Amino acid sequence: MKHRHLDIQTDQWGIAVIESIWERGTDEDIRTLLRECMNDPFGPAANAVRRAVPHSKVYGYPLMFRYFLERLEQTR
């Protein structure tokens, strides 16, 4: 994934990466992030999402990801 000034590796997740995916990501970028969170709901990608949600100004994705992670936490 390549966004703005970020060269995103799937093993390196931070708030800037999550924001970039939500703002400018392709459908495949979103699916990749969803898969990472589903595979490890307490891993680096999911934790970066949790940190990004409260500060994000992006419409839709932050709330969806918050509910998605909450559901994953309940089922694991």
KAJOVEN-V451967 format. One record per pair of residues at least 4 apart in sequence whose ideal C-beta (glycine too) atoms are under 7 Angstrom apart, sorted by the first residue. I is the first residue (numbers start at 1). J is the second residue. Records with the same first field share a line. If there is no record, write none. Layout:
I=J  J
This chain:
1=8  29
2=7  8
3=8  20  21  24  25
4=20
6=16  17  20
8=12  17
10=32  36
13=17  18  44  45  48
14=48
15=19  48  51  52
16=20
17=21  48
18=22  48  49  52
19=23  52  56
20=24  25
21=25  29  30  33
22=56  58  61  62
23=58
25=29  30
27=31
28=32
29=33
30=34
31=35
32=36
33=37  45
34=38
35=39
36=40  45
37=41  45  46  49  68  69  72
38=72
40=46
41=46  69  72  73  76
42=46
43=47
44=48
45=49
46=50  69
47=51
48=52
49=53  65  69
50=69
52=56  62
53=62  65  66
56=62
58=62
60=64
61=65
62=66
63=67
64=68
65=69
66=70
67=71
68=72
69=73
70=74
71=75
72=76
